[in-house]
Amino acid sequence: MQAESLSPYPERNSMRKANDQTLKEVISELVKEYHLSDKLKELKVLETWPAEVGKLICHHTVNISFREGKLFVTLDNAAMRQELHLARTKLLKSLNKRLGEDFIAEIVFK
C-alpha cells in the first residue's frame, strides 16, 4: 500500500522550480523593464566624483550634474576650475575607469 500525498498544493514543487529566480535576476529585470539603467549609472557618476577628486576639490564643487553623457561641474574657485579644465582628459579617463565603462563622454567645468 502506497501513501498518497495529502498536501493541499501538490503542484507547488514543480511550479516553484519553474519560477525560481535569484534576487539579482529579479532586480535586473526590474531595471530593464522600467528603463532605470541609465539613471543608475548617472547616480554612480555623481557618487564617484568625490572619491575621484578628493576633499579639497569637493569642498569647492558647488554643483554637479550629468546629462546626455556630459558631466557638468560648477566650482567656486576660478584657478581650480582652470587646473581641472587642463586635466579634464586624464580625469575623464580616471572616472570612466572607476565606473567600469566609457559612460562619461565629456566634462564641462563652469
N, C-alpha and C positions, 0 to 999 in steps of 0.2 A: 504494500500500500504506500503510495507516494503522497506526501503532504502538499497541499495546494497553497499557493501564496495568498495570504489574506490582506495584503497591502491594498489600501484604498486607491493607490496610484501605481498600478503595475507598469505603466509605460514610462514612469518617471526616469528610471535609469537610462533608457535608450534616448529619451529626449534630452536629458542633461548632457550627454556626451556630444550630441549634435550642436548644442548651444553653448558649450564651454568656450569662454574667451578669457584671456588674461585682462587685468585692469589696463595694462599698457595698450592692448589691442582696442579696447573699448574707447579709451581716451583718444587714440589715433583716429578712430572712425569719427568721433565727435568733432575733432579738429578739422578733418576733411569735410564733413557734412556741413558745418557752419562756417567754412572758409576762414578759419582762425589762424592758419599757419603764418601768414604774413604779419598779422597783429602780434603773435607771439614772438616772432623774430624782431619786430620793432621794439618790443618791450625788452628783449635781450640786448639789443643795441644800446638802449638807454641805460640799462643796468651795467653794461660793460664799460661805459665811459669813465666812471670814477676809478675803477680798478686799473684801467689802462693809463690814465694821465696823472694820477696821484692827488694828494690832498691840496697842494698849492694851486694847481690849475682848477681843481674842483671848486675851491674857495672863490675863484674869480669867474666861474661859469655862472652866468645869470639865468640862462635858459638853454635848453637843448630839446630838439625835436627831430623827427625823422619822417620824411615824406618822399615817396616815389624814388627810393634809392639814394636820396641825399640826406646827409646828417647836417643839420643846422645848429651851430653852436654860437651863442651870444656871450661875449666876455666883457667884463667891465674894465679891462686894462689894455690899452692900445698896444703897448710894447709886447705884451704876452700874445695878443692876437696876431701881431706881425710875425713873431717867432713861430707860432703854431702854423700860420699860413705857409711859411717857408718849409716846415717839416711835415706838411699835410700828407705827402705821398707815403712817407715812412709810417706815419700814424695810421693812415688808411689801411696799409698792408698789415700792420700790427693788430688793428681792430678786427679786420676780416679773418685773420689767423685765429684770433681768440674766439670768434664766432663759429669757426669751422667751415666757412664758405664765403664767397665774394658777394656778400649781401649789400654792403655799402659801396656805391659807385663813386661818390664824391662827398667831400666835407666842405661846407661853406661856413666861414667864420664871419661873424658880424660884430 
